[in-house]
Amino acid sequence: MGGFRIPIGEWAEAGVAWIRDTLGWLLSGVSAVVGWFVDALANGLLSLPIVAVIVIFAALAWVLRSWRFAIGTVVGFVLILGVGQWVTSMQTLALVLVAAIIAVVIAVPLGIAAARNDTFSAILRPVLDLMQSMPAFVYLIPAIVFFSIGVVPGVVATVIFALPPGVRLTELGIRGVDSETVEAGHAFGATPGQILRGVQLPLAMPSIMAGVNQLIMLALSMAVIAGIAGADGLGKEIVQAMSTVDIAKGVEAGLSVVILAVYLDRLTGALGALKTQRGSLLGAIARRRAPKDARVSTPTPAPEPVGV
Amino acid sequence: MTTAAVEAKNLFKVFGRNPGQAVKRLKAGEPRDQVRDAGTAAVIDASFRVERGEIFVIMGLSGSGKSTIIRMLNGLHDATGGEVLVHGEPITGIPAAKLRGIRRERIAMVFQHFALLPHRTVAANVAYPLELQGVGKAERLAKAEEILGLVGLEGWGDKLPSALSGGMQQRVGIARALAADTDILLMDEAFSALDPLIRREMQEQLLELQHKLQKTIIFITHDLNEAMFLGDRIAVMRDGRIVQIGTPEDILTDPANDYVEQFVQDVDRARVLTAANVMERPGSVSVTDAAGPRRALRTMRDARMAAVYVTDRSRKLIGMVSDRDALKLVRRGESSLASALRPVPQAVGQDDVLMDLFVPAAESPLPLAVTDAEGRLVGVIPRITLLTALGPSTTETTEIPVILDPVPGSVIDEALAGGAVDGPATEKEEVR
């Protein structure tokens, strides 16, 4: 048995080296664009007055969910400010948002393709399993090789880790659309594109939004690992706290991650079910515009059968 | 012969690994079960013509292939073998874009579970086919509102479908199909998801709409009552094959084989319920022999019948008299019905089970007479009542039209007014 060895590791290393050497132009391009977006977003958030940022977050919370959530948002972000993690939190938020947007942009079309093609779905499934179950540190290594230390490998690792639920829930949502409704689209002569846009995507939206919500939560959970790759933010704080056994700093940075997580979760969760958010400003506007319950304020009495 | 609205020629549909081979073997005469290794045959050698303006019902139990057939008529399923012609144009084996065009312009469909778009308002749902046809927004919403009026849903256009009851949602489904303004309407178990009372109401409404619009309707159902009530002609399916095509009367009185016979007979209620359970009061279709021909004629006119039963003083059924005979009596000035009495061809006992009433009911020119042990007329059973009693619903129905066509009311009125023989009336009768 001593001589038996399958050199998968070496193959992988050779593959990584080949990609680095031949696709270097692409990698540096990606690196520049992603890095620019994260920096721009982080700088944008940090250049605004802190009060303005908190007001914007609270306003979003009210518009999409409820005034109670808006108050919770203010309390949470004031707490982040109070423990001195404002700057790092905004950096992490920028990283998570950029990674989540990239992941959504990749995941939703993949999910649509998987829902339409069984073969593609069968191929995609083990790939998604691999992406989800492979320890995140492992693909951090080539990411660092490709993009060097900094925020970009953090974003890349985060995208890979966060992608699968987005793909899966998009596929599930589209496959779960009532087949008779899709059939109705076909029966009235809709093209496949019209059915996707007019029937499948709108009806799958709650499921897709649940996927986006899961995706963002996973992205946030990668914040610490992004810190190991050298991305500025809460992750870096936690890594430093760990290496210096700084309990105080660790707790404060960890708490900030939790607050960000809860905020993003509730916000994106509300996106998936806007109509059921009774307290949200959007819902209130929609209700005011549309007439109330059919039976209460209907313009005509309940219809009799036609003719007679 | 004019071209049929829809014509199916030797349609086959096989799902599975080797559909082509399965069709070949089925054509060679192998039974369905033996070709199971090549695929599941859902439709086997189905041929039929649907004429313009008719309601053609395809009836069968679940798994009989009826839903597959209707989906082949608009190309939602490809035919494995055979051909579908819509107004003489083939829709099998044509490019997808052309098929979509035919679906947009020629064939609309109503679905069992309504299949409305829940995120769109009722009006936007109804306007959906017009949107696909490329009609402008203002125009299609105006049209949608107009069609909603047609199905009795004025003012509901800005609601979401979820705010509507099942029956109303299906009216939206029908409105949507009507909005497409196609001449062919496919209805796939359109009323099966509705509760019985609503279902009956919708069936009546559909007939009223059909009276106005004269579409060609192909209606799928597993419900015998529904098939009989709606269908101008009915195709009965079993295990993928059409076993009989005929008018409701054909199916009822002359079942092509044991299966159809069973379908008509083998309803548990038919063995349990008796004539007395379903009969209606005989008052409107019977007179006593003392009443005389004028009274008999009036009764017939009011009931829109071509004949009435005649009973004696103890309500014993002694015969029937037709409107023509009664008319002659009136013209001759006779005051007794006795000379015009004919024997009642069909009368059943009040304890006979419904199963035994089909043949008499179909042959009887009047609602079937029900007599008790002493031969007294205790009730009548119009055919529709008999059919309704078989189904799960117990909805009451009204009088049915009879097979003989009655003398026009005006002739009767004249005869009644004029008393004895008068020229013009006789002439009119001869002209007829």
Interface residues (C-beta under 8 A of the other chain):
Chain A: D178 E180 T181 E183 A184 H186 A187 F188 G189 A190 T191 Q194 G198 V199 P202 L203 A290 P291 D293 A294 T298 P299 T300 P303 E304 P305 V306 G307
Chain B: R71 N74 L76 R100 G101 I102 R103 R104 E105 I107 A108 M109 F111 Q112 H113 A115 L116 L117 P118 H119 Y128 P129 L132 Q133 L150 V151 G152 L153 E154 G155 W156 D158 K159 A163 L164 M168 R171 R176 A180 L186 E201 E204 Q205 E208 L209 K212
